[in-house]
Structures are given as C-alpha cells and as structure tokens.
Amino acid sequence: MWLKRIALLNFKNYEEAGLELAPGVNAFTGDNGAGKTNLLDAIHYLSLCKSYFNPIDSQQIRTGTDFFLLQGTFDKEGKEELVACSLKRNQKKQFKRNKKEYQRLAEHIGHFPLVMISPYDVSIIIEGSEERRRFIDNVISQTDPLYLDELISYNKNLLNRNALLKTIADTGRYDPDLLEIYNEQLVASGNVIFGKRKEFMDAFLPVFRQHYRYISGDAEETELVYESPLLKEDFASLLKKNTERDRLMERTTMGIHKDDLLFSVNGMAMKKFGSQGQQKSFLIALKLAQYTFLQENKGFKPILLLDDIFDKLDEKRIKKLMQMVSHEDFGQIFITDTNRERIETIFDAIGVKPAIFAVEKGTVQ
C-alpha cells in the first residue's frame, strides 16, 4: 500500500498544493515553519481521521478561510482508493472513501495503517500514563476494529459511573443497584480491552527488543513492562473493593484506564535517567516495532512518517536507521529535514534515491 498523490486546500499554512508521490522514500526539505510537518499531518489525517499534533479539527483550517479539504489517492494491492476529508467551521467533519461517506469515523481506522515518528513522541516517555495508553490503543485499533468499539464503550461507561459517583457525593443518595449496573458495563468492556492489551504486549515486546538492539548496536539493556491493576486481581472484585474509596474520590480509581507502560534503560527509569539520545533511540524502536506489528497483522506494509528525527541521533545510528527503513521490509516513507544536503548524503551512502520536495512558506516544488 502507498499514497500516490495528495491534494491540500486551506489546510494549515497551505492555500493549495498537489503532490505526485514516489512509492519509496519521499523527503520534504526546507526551513523550520515552512510547512514540512503539515504535509505529514495531512497524510496522517487521511489515514487516521485526525491530526497527530492537535485534537481540535477547526484549528487545522487556514487562517482567514472557512474550511479545509484533503484528498489522497492510495494504491492498495494495485487498486486505487480515493480518500477525502473536509471540514467547514462549526460543522461536522466529513470523511469519505471512494466517494462514500462514513457514518462512523471508527470504520475507517485500519484501512490505511500508518506509523508516525516525531519529536513530540517524547511525551510518551516524560508525560503521564495517558500518553502511553494512547500509544497502545493506536496500534491495536489499527488491527482490530472491535477493540476500538470496546474502548469507546468503556470510556462512555466510565464517564457515566464517575457522574453517578459525583451525584452520590452531591446529594447523599446512594443507589447500590444502579452502581452495580455501571460496574457490570465497565467490567464487560474493560476485561476485553485488558485481554487484548495483554495479548498485544506479549507479541510486541520481542519485536521492540530486536529493533532497539539494532539501533543502539547492543549498547544498552532496555526494558518495557506492561502494568495494569487487572494483572493482580479481577476487575469486578477491584471495583467492589474500592467502592468506598471511589465514593470519597468521586471517580473510578481502578480499571484499565490506569494501565501504564514502564520504560527503563540499564535498570534505571528512562524518564529520569535516559539521555536524549537513548530516549530518541527508545522511541524510534517503539515505533518501528509498531510498524512491524501492523505489517504482520495487516498483511501489507504501512506508511512510515519520519518527522525531524535526525537531531539528537549520532551519525552511526542515523545510518543504521536509514539502512533499516530503506530495506524491502519497509514500504513508502516520508521524511522531513531542514538540510537537503544531509538527506542526499545519507541516502547516497546507502544507495537509495529519494524523491525530494522543496517546501517554502506553504508551497512545494
């Protein structure tokens, strides 16, 4: 699978742009702020129905205009598929595949799998557990549509249970039967999600370790551990045991919404003790493992987006990474960099000829 062409209208800093793309490596070069990353985000939109960087759709509309439109033509096993996304201010986002509009955006997820590697990914390491759960959910959702449905159901039930706990605290009226109904709903979807996350981590860990060893040259020992309250006790028992605590806190304190991933390097917490280079290598290995997992589960190669990844990686690691992603195991790749000569030098050294696009103030050549 690869993206043959893309068109942007009033998207971020682009008034209008259309690109014919290569099935191999595509590089966007230009100064900071020129719009290189915005092109990657447009591709992300077409694959996953949303921006990688900003959850507010209306903020993607170019200043001074009332709508944006994105169109992409994908080649999927020799068959062309047209994907279009449009948004008018104060209206619902429209998403179409082959001119047919989706009733639910979730139906699109997984048709055109994609992996993005960006400097913003450091939030997976340094921010709270929500970022790490989002990473897990992003990967599994692209391979299992039922998982996304269960996740939507769980989050809805969690909001309802939390609202009930707040009402109980505000009014003093405790309805154990209604709380039990919410418990059962939460447990039903929560157990499915937990099972799928556990199964995912069992398959994902060996692939992650393999990628990290390659990128680091076996320089460090890393560990990635899945942590969940449900690993120690079943969900229904946890909810009952923590009823009084939940009433006091006015929220659900136990469940798969508390799951986390623990990252370490040489036995030390990556968040506190990992260097910038180690953190970057860790994140790249994490995303490459995501790529491998998607490829194995989908049966074809996802699109890989590499946004400004050369900073903070030494020359040796850059060369190893580019050798890896330019190998036949990988499909279409998009790279951004401020330095065109660096792109040319890196790929000349490994015998790969990329399609290079010069980006300047929202125009592409």
GIUR-V691068 format. One record per helix or strand of 2 or more residues. SS is the DSSP state (@ for helix, = for strand). FROM is the first residue (numbers start at 1). TO is the last residue. Records with the same first field share a line. If there is no record, write none. Layout:
SS = FROM-TO + FROM-TO
This chain:
= = 2-11 + 14-20 + 25-29 + 67-76 + 79-88 + 94-97 + 100-101 + 114-118 + 222-227 + 260-265 + 268-269 + 303-307 + 333-337 + 355-360 + 363-364
@ = 36-48 + 57-60 + 105-107 + 119-126 + 129-141 + 145-171 + 176-216 + 229-231 + 235-241 + 243-249 + 256-258 + 270-273 + 276-298 + 315-325 + 340-349
